[in-house]
Amino acid sequence: MTTIEAPAHHSWGSPMPQTPAERRQAILDQVRDSGYVRAVDLTAALHVDSSTIRRDMERLERAGLIRRMHGGALPADPADTIDTPYEVRRSQHLAEKTAIGAVAADLVQDGQSVLIDNGSTAYQVAAALGGHRDLTVVTNDLMVAMCLRNQGVHQVHVTGGLLLDTVFTLVGPVATNAVEGLHVDWAFLGAEGVDPEAGITNINVVELPLKRAMMAAARNVAVVADSSKLGRSSLATVCALDEVDVVITDDGVPDGDRAAYGDVLRCVPVSR
């Protein structure tokens, strides 16, 4: 593995890095802090040309510290940082998320009311609802709302709230208040971690009040998460595993691990 010199921790707002090692450390710090950084933004912030940033990113990637993707960089393990941008998440585990979305959508009957959380797996639930009719759907995810609107057969409500722009998610008191007092048939929640002991967990705390309000508003609660999220826990606990009705995931969960999740776990076959 390539060794990268490790100068003292560099803050993005501190003086400009003077050496290549300091510059690479600054890039690494920003990737870890932000979860995703565009190469063009690094070029502007560090006052170097694009080829220099490209070489720095290549070296960091060879060292196993970042992962280059979509004109920028992610941490080597993006699940341990803040939210990964939407376009990146939608491309990850796409076959699994599509299969999960189809099975989740089959739980919904025509004419029902549905809450859909934010996230790339939740997006696939929305995408699979095109065959339904006369649904009333409430979401805090702008991409989910557009997907449903383009189907042209549902009544779509958006919560409002503070926009987390890289993930097109609305959060905060306005969003939570929009959900409180609703009574819906189904809530579909995303998760960053699903673990028998830690329960359903999320990568940040700002979304917790809204997720819990969605659960309280729904007669049935389904968590949709691909198998890479199972057996791991993230920063903030949303609820215990036994507080949801079903966890829909793909068949990547090892057979020996499934019993620990009890009857709530449903593993969907995926054609790869």
C-alpha positions in Angstrom: 0.0 0.0 0.0 1.3 3.5 -0.8 2.3 5.5 2.2 1.3 9.1 2.3 3.1 11.6 4.5 0.9 12.7 7.4 1.4 16.3 8.4 -0.6 17.8 11.3 -4.4 17.7 10.7 -5.4 20.4 8.3 -8.6 22.4 8.7 -10.3 23.5 5.5 -10.3 27.1 6.8 -6.6 27.1 7.9 -3.7 28.6 5.8 -3.2 27.2 2.3 -1.2 23.9 2.2 2.4 24.6 1.1 3.6 21.1 0.2 2.1 18.2 -1.8 1.8 16.2 1.4 -0.1 19.0 3.1 -2.4 19.4 0.0 -3.2 15.7 0.0 -3.9 15.8 3.7 -6.3 18.8 3.1 -8.1 16.8 0.4 -8.4 13.8 2.7 -9.7 15.9 5.6 -12.3 17.5 3.4 -13.5 14.2 2.0 -13.8 12.8 5.5 -15.6 15.9 6.8 -18.0 16.3 3.9 -18.6 12.7 2.7 -18.2 13.8 -0.9 -16.0 16.4 -2.6 -16.0 17.5 -6.2 -12.7 17.7 -8.0 -13.6 21.1 -9.5 -14.2 22.5 -6.0 -10.8 21.1 -4.8 -9.1 22.8 -7.7 -10.7 26.1 -6.9 -10.1 25.9 -3.1 -6.5 24.8 -3.3 -5.5 27.0 -6.3 -4.0 24.2 -8.3 -4.9 22.8 -11.7 -7.1 19.9 -12.3 -4.3 17.5 -13.3 -2.7 18.1 -9.9 -5.9 17.3 -8.1 -6.3 14.2 -10.2 -2.9 12.9 -9.4 -3.4 13.7 -5.7 -6.7 11.8 -5.7 -5.1 8.9 -7.6 -2.5 8.6 -4.9 -5.0 8.8 -2.1 -7.1 6.1 -3.7 -4.0 3.8 -4.1 -3.4 4.3 -0.4 -6.9 3.1 0.3 -8.0 6.4 1.8 -10.5 7.6 -0.7 -12.6 6.3 -3.6 -12.9 8.3 -6.7 -16.4 8.5 -8.2 -18.5 10.8 -10.4 -16.0 13.7 -10.8 -15.1 13.7 -7.1 -14.1 11.6 -4.2 -15.7 9.6 -1.4 -14.1 8.3 1.8 -12.9 4.7 1.4 -15.9 3.7 3.5 -18.6 6.3 2.8 -21.1 4.6 5.2 -19.0 5.9 8.1 -19.4 9.6 7.1 -22.2 12.0 6.5 -24.7 11.6 3.8 -23.3 10.5 0.4 -24.7 12.5 -2.5 -27.9 11.2 -4.2 -26.5 10.5 -7.6 -23.7 8.4 -6.0 -26.1 6.4 -3.8 -28.5 5.7 -6.6 -25.8 4.0 -8.6 -24.7 1.7 -5.7 -26.4 -1.7 -5.3 -28.9 -0.7 -8.0 -30.1 -4.2 -8.7 -30.7 -4.9 -5.1 -32.5 -1.6 -4.5 -34.7 -2.2 -7.5 -35.8 -5.6 -6.3 -36.4 -4.3 -2.8 -38.5 -1.5 -4.2 -40.7 -3.8 -6.2 -41.5 -6.0 -3.2 -42.1 -3.1 -1.0 -44.5 -1.5 -3.5 -46.5 -4.8 -3.7 -47.5 -4.2 0.0 -49.5 -1.2 -1.0 -53.0 -1.4 -2.3 -54.7 1.1 -4.7 -56.3 4.0 -2.9 -54.0 3.8 0.2 -52.0 6.6 1.8 -48.2 6.2 2.0 -45.3 8.0 3.6 -41.9 7.6 1.9 -38.7 8.6 3.6 -35.7 9.9 1.8 -33.0 7.8 0.2 -32.0 5.8 -2.8 -33.8 2.6 -1.8 -36.9 4.6 -0.9 -36.7 6.1 -4.4 -37.0 2.6 -5.9 -40.1 2.1 -3.8 -41.6 5.2 -5.4 -40.4 4.1 -8.9 -42.3 0.8 -8.4 -45.6 2.4 -7.5 -46.4 3.4 -11.1 -48.7 0.4 -11.5 -50.9 1.6 -8.6 -53.8 4.0 -8.8 -55.1 6.8 -6.6 -52.4 6.7 -4.0 -51.9 9.7 -1.6 -48.1 9.9 -1.0 -46.3 12.2 1.4 -42.5 12.5 1.2 -39.6 14.6 2.4 -37.5 13.6 -0.6 -37.6 15.9 -3.6 -36.4 13.2 -6.0 -39.1 10.8 -4.7 -41.7 13.5 -5.2 -40.6 14.1 -8.8 -40.6 10.3 -9.6 -44.1 10.0 -8.3 -45.3 13.1 -10.1 -43.9 11.9 -13.4 -46.1 8.8 -13.0 -49.1 11.1 -13.1 -51.4 8.8 -11.2 -51.0 9.8 -7.6 -51.6 12.8 -5.3 -48.2 13.8 -4.1 -47.5 16.0 -1.0 -44.0 17.3 -0.1 -43.4 18.1 3.6 -41.4 21.3 3.3 -38.6 22.1 5.6 -34.8 22.7 5.5 -33.2 21.3 2.4 -30.1 19.1 2.7 -29.1 19.9 -0.8 -26.7 17.1 -1.7 -29.3 14.5 -0.9 -32.5 16.5 -1.9 -33.9 15.8 1.6 -36.2 18.1 3.7 -35.7 18.0 7.4 -36.3 20.1 10.5 -39.4 21.2 12.5 -41.4 22.2 9.4 -41.0 18.8 7.9 -41.8 17.0 11.2 -44.8 19.2 11.9 -46.2 18.3 8.4 -46.2 14.6 9.3 -47.4 14.8 12.8 -51.1 14.3 13.0 -51.2 12.3 9.7 -52.7 8.8 9.6 -51.4 6.7 6.7 -51.5 3.0 5.8 -47.7 2.6 5.2 -44.5 4.3 6.0 -41.3 3.2 4.1 -38.2 4.2 5.9 -34.6 4.1 4.8 -31.7 3.2 7.1 -28.0 3.4 7.3 -27.8 0.5 9.7 -30.0 -2.4 10.6 -28.7 -4.6 13.5 -30.5 -7.1 15.8 -29.1 -5.3 18.9 -28.6 -1.7 17.8 -31.9 -1.6 15.8 -32.5 0.9 13.0 -29.9 3.6 12.9 -29.2 6.7 10.9 -26.0 8.5 9.9 -27.1 11.8 11.4 -29.4 13.1 14.2 -31.2 15.8 12.3 -33.5 13.3 10.5 -34.5 11.4 13.7 -37.6 13.5 14.7 -39.1 13.2 11.2 -38.4 9.4 10.9 -40.0 8.9 14.3 -43.0 11.0 13.3 -43.4 8.9 10.2 -43.5 5.8 12.3 -46.1 7.2 14.6 -48.3 8.3 11.7 -48.4 4.8 10.0 -50.4 1.7 10.7 -47.6 -0.3 9.1 -43.9 0.5 9.0 -41.4 -1.1 6.6 -37.7 -0.5 6.5 -36.1 -0.8 3.1 -32.3 -1.3 3.1 -29.9 -3.3 0.9 -27.9 -6.0 2.6 -24.8 -3.9 2.9 -26.6 -2.0 5.7 -27.5 -5.1 7.7 -25.3 -6.1 10.6 -24.0 -2.6 11.0 -24.9 0.3 13.2 -24.6 4.0 12.5 -24.5 7.1 14.7 -28.1 7.6 15.8 -30.8 5.2 16.8 -34.2 5.6 15.1 -35.9 2.7 16.8 -35.6 -0.9 18.0 -36.0 -3.7 15.5 -39.2 -4.9 17.0 -40.8 -1.4 16.4 -41.1 -2.0 12.7 -43.4 -4.5 10.9 -40.9 -5.6 8.2 -37.4 -5.1 7.1 -37.1 -5.7 3.3 -33.6 -6.4 2.1 -31.9 -8.5 -0.6 -30.6 -12.0 -0.5 -27.1 -10.9 0.2 -27.6 -11.5 4.0 -25.8 -14.7 4.9 -28.1 -17.6 5.8 -26.5 -17.9 9.2 -27.2 -14.3 10.1 -30.9 -14.2 9.2 -32.4 -15.8 12.3 -31.1 -13.0 14.6 -33.5 -10.6 12.9 -36.6 -12.8 13.7 -39.8 -12.7 11.7 -39.5 -9.1 10.5 -36.7 -9.9 8.0 -37.7 -10.5 4.4 -34.9 -11.2 1.9 -35.7 -10.6 -1.7 -34.0 -12.7 -4.5 -31.9 -10.5 -6.9 -31.0 -11.3 -10.4 -27.4 -10.3 -10.9 
